[in-house]
């Protein structure tokens, strides 16, 4: 690839790079606190199920808040809503750091969730400033840079744990303050460097429509609930929406269950959790950047999906069989290499099997199913962990293998190669 081709790959508007930097910083602020949420919940005396509800509270609040922020950004502009969303993250993390009671910690997580639609607003900004030819490339770069935050965040989380307690705040609580500080940096960048991108004519039209109605309102359609119910019966694609839910739910059962497993069964501490999250983030990012695209172009997409889900399921089953920290790290390395494949593969297959006109709707429905799995998975995991620390791995391992087999039997019904149009 010559210099001109390389330059062409990154020849995007300056505003795009600003919003991508904001997205990266925001993902770092989120992943700093994620590895520490479970041990922090235990400091408040919460049991395993109650701790899992912190994740569910965030996901449900985000499911509710995202369409509201999206609609408001169409009316008031992208920039003010992005600023408000980021400030919500700052306030939520500060509240969590200083919270003396568990109910305030839940309040903080719900506040972060309901104002946490900044990714969808950032995607809207990118759509505003790119043309049709640039958009797919721009969104791909944004997604890759955002995922890079999942590498940096846990590493900073580990460093934050080295800090001494301040003002009676534990090292775990200080991590929330570090996350708030980083989110504040993103807010400042947005305020001073990101221009408003919503076309003036669209903003005027939206304001005119809303003024005629007098009140801003939402319908159930905005939350995607009816789409979720109706899409199950959609010919062919309904099966893939179910596949997204199963893949997401089994993964989120694991992501909560392995934290008490590491702390209680392997007798490790929060620093080890941060290291594990960092290793998973690094290996997942490397495999997606260097392996995903060549595999996607060369092999049948459902074959790759089947194989990655099978590997994921087998690694889940191996964890309770070999309950040692050395074995867990080895298993984690294997798991991390296929971690990031399933959702991009499913999205690619959905794109190949839907028209250009309906792709936005189809991918939007798919995101709704993923959001639902993110809300339910941790709560299910919390219930299972309350029974036994090993049970969640047996159950999610078997369910993941069943999901892989379900994906394989869909192979004959879909276009499954990148060249199939």
ZAVO-746514 format. One record per residue (C-alpha): chain; y negated, z, x negated; residue number from 0. Coordinates in steps of 0.05 Angstrom, whole numbers, plus 5000, padded with zeros to 4 digits. Layout:
N
  chain  north    up  east  resi
      A      Y     Z     X   NUM
...
***
This chain:
421
  chain  north    up  east  resi
      A   5000  5000  5000     0
      A   4933  4979  4969     1
      A   4868  5017  4970     2
      A   4840  4978  5028     3
      A   4901  4994  5071     4
      A   4896  5068  5053     5
      A   4822  5068  5069     6
      A   4837  5034  5136     7
      A   4886  5089  5154     8
      A   4830  5141  5150     9
      A   4771  5098  5173    10
      A   4753  5141  5233    11
      A   4686  5169  5259    12
      A   4656  5229  5223    13
      A   4659  5268  5288    14
      A   4734  5260  5288    15
      A   4740  5295  5220    16
      A   4695  5351  5243    17
      A   4736  5365  5306    18
      A   4801  5358  5265    19
      A   4775  5411  5216    20
      A   4757  5456  5275    21
      A   4828  5445  5303    22
      A   4859  5463  5235    23
      A   4818  5527  5228    24
      A   4835  5546  5300    25
      A   4910  5536  5288    26
      A   4904  5580  5226    27
      A   4871  5635  5266    28
      A   4928  5632  5318    29
      A   4985  5631  5268    30
      A   4957  5690  5229    31
      A   4970  5736  5287    32
      A   5034  5705  5316    33
      A   5083  5733  5264    34
      A   5053  5803  5273    35
      A   5049  5807  5348    36
      A   5118  5839  5357    37
      A   5111  5894  5304    38
      A   5040  5907  5329    39
      A   5067  5915  5400    40
      A   5117  5966  5374    41
      A   5059  6007  5346    42
      A   5037  6016  5418    43
      A   5105  6042  5438    44
      A   5124  5980  5477    45
      A   5198  5965  5486    46
      A   5227  5897  5469    47
      A   5219  5868  5538    48
      A   5148  5893  5544    49
      A   5132  5862  5476    50
      A   5160  5795  5499    51
      A   5113  5797  5559    52
      A   5054  5793  5511    53
      A   5076  5722  5494    54
      A   5089  5706  5567    55
      A   5020  5734  5587    56
      A   4987  5688  5537    57
      A   5026  5626  5559    58
      A   5016  5637  5633    59
      A   4941  5650  5623    60
      A   4936  5587  5581    61
      A   4973  5547  5635    62
      A   4921  5571  5685    63
      A   4860  5565  5640    64
      A   4871  5497  5608    65
      A   4859  5454  5670    66
      A   4797  5496  5688    67
      A   4768  5485  5619    68
      A   4786  5411  5622    69
      A   4750  5402  5688    70
      A   4689  5441  5665    71
      A   4686  5399  5601    72
      A   4683  5336  5644    73
      A   4624  5367  5681    74
      A   4586  5406  5628    75
      A   4606  5371  5565    76
      A   4658  5380  5511    77
      A   4617  5420  5461    78
      A   4596  5480  5504    79
      A   4667  5488  5530    80
      A   4697  5483  5461    81
      A   4648  5536  5437    82
      A   4665  5581  5496    83
      A   4740  5572  5483    84
      A   4733  5590  5409    85
      A   4689  5650  5425    86
      A   4743  5673  5474    87
      A   4792  5673  5415    88
      A   4743  5713  5373    89
      A   4732  5765  5428    90
      A   4806  5770  5444    91
      A   4826  5782  5371    92
      A   4771  5834  5361    93
      A   4793  5869  5425    94
      A   4866  5868  5402    95
      A   4847  5897  5334    96
      A   4809  5956  5364    97
      A   4853  5966  5427    98
      A   4873  6039  5433    99
      A   4919  6026  5493   100
      A   4974  5975  5508   101
      A   4940  5950  5571   102
      A   4880  5929  5529   103
      A   4926  5890  5483   104
      A   4953  5853  5544   105
      A   4882  5840  5566   106
      A   4866  5811  5498   107
      A   4925  5764  5499   108
      A   4908  5741  5570   109
      A   4835  5729  5549   110
      A   4858  5689  5490   111
      A   4905  5649  5535   112
      A   4856  5634  5591   113
      A   4803  5610  5541   114
      A   4855  5577  5497   115
      A   4849  5505  5521   116
      A   4811  5484  5459   117
      A   4866  5436  5438   118
      A   4860  5396  5502   119
      A   4784  5394  5495   120
      A   4792  5371  5423   121
      A   4838  5315  5447   122
      A   4786  5296  5498   123
      A   4733  5293  5443   124
      A   4779  5246  5403   125
      A   4789  5202  5464   126
      A   4713  5200  5474   127
      A   4698  5176  5403   128
      A   4756  5128  5388   129
      A   4773  5060  5415   130
      A   4841  5040  5440   131
      A   4864  5015  5372   132
      A   4843  5079  5336   133
      A   4866  5131  5387   134
      A   4940  5136  5372   135
      A   4927  5140  5297   136
      A   4871  5192  5307   137
      A   4914  5236  5352   138
      A   4972  5231  5302   139
      A   4928  5254  5245   140
      A   4898  5310  5287   141
      A   4969  5334  5305   142
      A   4991  5333  5232   143
      A   4930  5371  5208   144
      A   4938  5421  5266   145
      A   5010  5433  5245   146
      A   4987  5445  5174   147
      A   4953  5507  5202   148
      A   5022  5533  5217   149
      A   5034  5533  5141   150
      A   4969  5566  5121   151
      A   4966  5618  5178   152
      A   5029  5657  5162   153
      A   5011  5657  5087   154
      A   4943  5688  5104   155
      A   4979  5736  5151   156
      A   5020  5761  5091   157
      A   4956  5769  5050   158
      A   4922  5806  5107   159
      A   4979  5856  5108   160
      A   4962  5876  5037   161
      A   4894  5901  5059   162
      A   4885  5977  5068   163
      A   4870  6007  5137   164
      A   4797  6005  5156   165
      A   4762  6048  5208   166
      A   4830  6073  5232   167
      A   4855  6002  5242   168
      A   4925  5989  5214   169
      A   4940  5930  5168   170
      A   4970  5895  5229   171
      A   4906  5905  5268   172
      A   4865  5879  5209   173
      A   4904  5814  5214   174
      A   4873  5805  5283   175
      A   4804  5815  5252   176
      A   4819  5762  5199   177
      A   4841  5715  5255   178
      A   4776  5730  5293   179
      A   4735  5715  5230   180
      A   4769  5648  5220   181
      A   4759  5630  5293   182
      A   4686  5648  5285   183
      A   4680  5599  5227   184
      A   4708  5545  5273   185
      A   4656  5565  5326   186
      A   4599  5559  5276   187
      A   4623  5490  5254   188
      A   4625  5468  5326   189
      A   4556  5494  5342   190
      A   4520  5464  5282   191
      A   4560  5401  5265   192
      A   4597  5375  5325   193
      A   4555  5330  5371   194
      A   4567  5324  5445   195
      A   4616  5267  5456   196
      A   4621  5263  5532   197
      A   4587  5197  5550   198
      A   4520  5212  5584   199
      A   4536  5167  5643   200
      A   4601  5203  5656   201
      A   4567  5271  5652   202
      A   4513  5250  5700   203
      A   4564  5221  5748   204
      A   4606  5286  5745   205
      A   4544  5329  5756   206
      A   4523  5285  5815   207
      A   4592  5291  5847   208
      A   4594  5366  5838   209
      A   4523  5375  5864   210
      A   4541  5336  5927   211
      A   4599  5384  5937   212
      A   4554  5443  5917   213
      A   4612  5482  5887   214
      A   4660  5470  5830   215
      A   4731  5473  5855   216
      A   4802  5462  5832   217
      A   4862  5439  5871   218
      A   4935  5456  5859   219
      A   4942  5386  5830   220
      A   4899  5407  5771   221
      A   4951  5458  5749   222
      A   5008  5408  5751   223
      A   5052  5451  5797   224
      A   5065  5396  5847   225
      A   5077  5346  5791   226
      A   5129  5393  5761   227
      A   5166  5399  5827   228
      A   5163  5326  5846   229
      A   5178  5297  5777   230
      A   5249  5326  5776   231
      A   5268  5273  5827   232
      A   5234  5218  5789   233
      A   5284  5163  5772   234
      A   5311  5170  5700   235
      A   5250  5205  5671   236
      A   5263  5267  5712   237
      A   5323  5281  5667   238
      A   5279  5279  5605   239
      A   5230  5328  5635   240
      A   5289  5375  5646   241
      A   5309  5362  5574   242
      A   5239  5382  5550   243
      A   5243  5447  5590   244
      A   5312  5464  5562   245
      A   5292  5447  5491   246
      A   5229  5488  5496   247
      A   5261  5548  5531   248
      A   5319  5554  5481   249
      A   5270  5549  5423   250
      A   5223  5603  5451   251
      A   5283  5649  5465   252
      A   5298  5644  5391   253
      A   5226  5652  5366   254
      A   5220  5719  5400   255
      A   5291  5744  5388   256
      A   5292  5733  5313   257
      A   5233  5781  5303   258
      A   5268  5845  5326   259
      A   5331  5819  5292   260
      A   5295  5816  5225   261
      A   5262  5884  5235   262
      A   5319  5923  5267   263
      A   5384  5890  5244   264
      A   5363  5864  5175   265
      A   5318  5925  5164   266
      A   5259  5884  5138   267
      A   5185  5893  5151   268
      A   5125  5854  5179   269
      A   5112  5824  5110   270
      A   5181  5792  5111   271
      A   5167  5764  5180   272
      A   5103  5732  5154   273
      A   5141  5702  5095   274
      A   5194  5673  5142   275
      A   5141  5642  5187   276
      A   5108  5612  5125   277
      A   5173  5582  5099   278
      A   5189  5553  5168   279
      A   5119  5524  5173   280
      A   5121  5492  5103   281
      A   5190  5461  5110   282
      A   5176  5438  5182   283
      A   5111  5404  5160   284
      A   5144  5370  5100   285
      A   5202  5343  5141   286
      A   5157  5317  5196   287
      A   5109  5283  5147   288
      A   5161  5252  5101   289
      A   5226  5245  5141   290
      A   5208  5238  5215   291
      A   5175  5169  5215   292
      A   5228  5134  5171   293
      A   5284  5163  5213   294
      A   5248  5144  5278   295
      A   5241  5072  5256   296
      A   5312  5065  5230   297
      A   5358  5101  5279   298
      A   5368  5108  5354   299
      A   5320  5162  5378   300
      A   5370  5198  5422   301
      A   5420  5199  5365   302
      A   5368  5235  5322   303
      A   5351  5281  5380   304
      A   5424  5298  5392   305
      A   5436  5313  5318   306
      A   5373  5357  5310   307
      A   5390  5397  5373   308
      A   5462  5405  5350   309
      A   5438  5431  5282   310
      A   5389  5477  5316   311
      A   5444  5504  5362   312
      A   5493  5515  5305   313
      A   5442  5552  5263   314
      A   5428  5598  5322   315
      A   5502  5614  5327   316
      A   5508  5626  5252   317
      A   5454  5680  5252   318
      A   5495  5735  5286   319
      A   5558  5714  5248   320
      A   5524  5727  5181   321
      A   5474  5784  5193   322
      A   5446  5789  5122   323
      A   5377  5773  5097   324
      A   5403  5723  5046   325
      A   5444  5685  5098   326
      A   5385  5687  5146   327
      A   5339  5654  5095   328
      A   5390  5599  5081   329
      A   5400  5587  5155   330
      A   5325  5587  5166   331
      A   5316  5533  5113   332
      A   5365  5487  5149   333
      A   5335  5503  5217   334
      A   5264  5490  5191   335
      A   5281  5419  5168   336
      A   5296  5397  5240   337
      A   5249  5446  5275   338
      A   5193  5397  5291   339
      A   5234  5336  5311   340
      A   5255  5346  5384   341
      A   5187  5343  5419   342
      A   5159  5282  5382   343
      A   5226  5247  5394   344
      A   5223  5262  5469   345
      A   5151  5239  5473   346
      A   5169  5175  5436   347
      A   5226  5161  5485   348
      A   5181  5175  5545   349
      A   5129  5127  5516   350
      A   5181  5072  5506   351
      A   5206  5080  5578   352
      A   5139  5082  5615   353
      A   5085  5030  5624   354
      A   5018  5034  5589   355
      A   4986  5051  5655   356
      A   5031  5111  5670   357
      A   5040  5139  5600   358
      A   4983  5189  5607   359
      A   5013  5217  5671   360
      A   5083  5219  5643   361
      A   5064  5254  5579   362
      A   5020  5302  5619   363
      A   5079  5321  5663   364
      A   5121  5331  5601   365
      A   5069  5379  5573   366
      A   5072  5418  5638   367
      A   5147  5427  5630   368
      A   5137  5450  5558   369
      A   5083  5500  5581   370
      A   5131  5528  5633   371
      A   5185  5537  5581   372
      A   5136  5572  5535   373
      A   5120  5621  5591   374
      A   5191  5636  5613   375
      A   5228  5633  5546   376
      A   5199  5697  5514   377
      A   5210  5738  5577   378
      A   5283  5715  5581   379
      A   5290  5732  5507   380
      A   5260  5801  5518   381
      A   5311  5816  5572   382
      A   5368  5793  5527   383
      A   5343  5832  5467   384
      A   5340  5894  5511   385
      A   5416  5887  5519   386
      A   5433  5873  5447   387
      A   5398  5843  5385   388
      A   5454  5791  5375   389
      A   5463  5768  5447   390
      A   5402  5721  5449   391
      A   5428  5680  5391   392
      A   5496  5670  5423   393
      A   5465  5649  5489   394
      A   5410  5604  5461   395
      A   5459  5574  5411   396
      A   5508  5553  5466   397
      A   5451  5529  5511   398
      A   5420  5488  5455   399
      A   5487  5453  5441   400
      A   5494  5439  5516   401
      A   5423  5411  5515   402
      A   5443  5366  5457   403
      A   5503  5340  5496   404
      A   5458  5330  5557   405
      A   5411  5288  5514   406
      A   5468  5246  5487   407
      A   5494  5227  5556   408
      A   5424  5199  5572   409
      A   5430  5148  5516   410
      A   5454  5090  5558   411
      A   5398  5099  5609   412
      A   5338  5090  5563   413
      A   5305  5047  5511   414
      A   5318  5089  5449   415
      A   5293  5048  5390   416
      A   5221  5039  5367   417
      A   5229  4964  5371   418
      A   5253  4966  5444   419
      A   5196  4941  5487   420
***
